[in-house]
Amino acid sequence: MRERKKERNEVKMKNFHKLIVLFIVVLGLTLWGCGKESTGIDEPETDEEAIDLLVKENPSYFNTEKHYDEEDTTGGSLCAFTPVKTYFWYREIEPKPPIHIEIDIVGDSAFVAWSGKFDGTLHLFSSTDTVFPPDSIIHYTKDFTDYGERYAIFKRLFPVNEDPQHRRGWRLVMVSGAEITSDPNTVQIDSVRLNSVSYPDTLFTDPLALFAKDDVVTLVPEEKCSLTVYTNIDTLADYVFLHSWRRHIDHHRSRFTLIGDGVYTGVWFAPANMQGAVNVLHHAAFDLLDKETLDDTEKPYDCNAWLFPYFVSTAD
């Protein structure tokens, strides 16, 4: 009896030891697996891969799609059109537009050219009635193709193997605004003037001019900005819109007023001090549309837009 009991105890101990070993192996594999996945960091093998990742990880600097899709248009309506009066319009782009990023590395500097093609549909909700309210609203559509471009410079600021962000030492240091041009195109923005407390009488003449990342236009919450857009149109009254935050409204579209000789003016207020609006990088799009793009249901879409990043800061 004692020998059988001893044998049963030995078997139990062996099984217990096996369980302990199996538990240690499983625990080790689990911890190793968690350790491998917990970083959540892609490890690029080349400088080009690292810079491509940085472009994708900085969408606020490279976003050129904000002015597409439906927007709030509170406070802005369109005048009577011929042959139609459009009461509402918006653009819809096809998903996953093709984006091309060209990278030219010279020493510890990388020059990046970003370009995109945006195919989509312009939606017009219009009426042929000359009185308001109209008896009926008709939905018209126009296909369009926009081309966009912008530029950036990256610098290698850390040794390849000592970069805490695992991007082979590269960082974004300079970036440009963006320009969107339709195909076909006849209308052009010549310049944009900003007048505010932070930026008195500041003229922008080239949306693709590079500037230091730290020098991005920075406004305080609800800062009043007087804006003037100069265009190549001397006589015909085209349409200029601003797409951006407006105080408490994200993705807002407002219309500028023509004062003559292709010059349009408007007043805009920076985002209010609210969550998601301050200490965040935004984009503003100055959008010039040929008159017949919105006035005529048959004439082709014709557009030129300048997009600029800006920052709203609560810091003193």
ABEGO torsion letter per residue (X at the ends): XAAAAAAAAAAAAAAAAAAAAAAAAAAAAAAAAAAAAAAGBBBBABAAAAAAAAAAABAAAABAAAABEBBBABGBBBBBBOABBBABBBBBBBBGBBBBBBBBBBEABBBBBBBBBBBBBBBBBBBABABOBBABBBBBBBBBBBBBBBBBBBBBABBAAABAAGAGGBBBABBBBBBBBBOBBABBBABBBBBBAABBGBBBABAABBBBAAABBBBBBGBBBBBBBBBABAABBBBBBBBBBBGABBGBBBBBBBAEGGBBBBBBBBBBBBBGABGBBBBBBBBBBBAAAAABAABBBBBBBBBBBBBBBABX
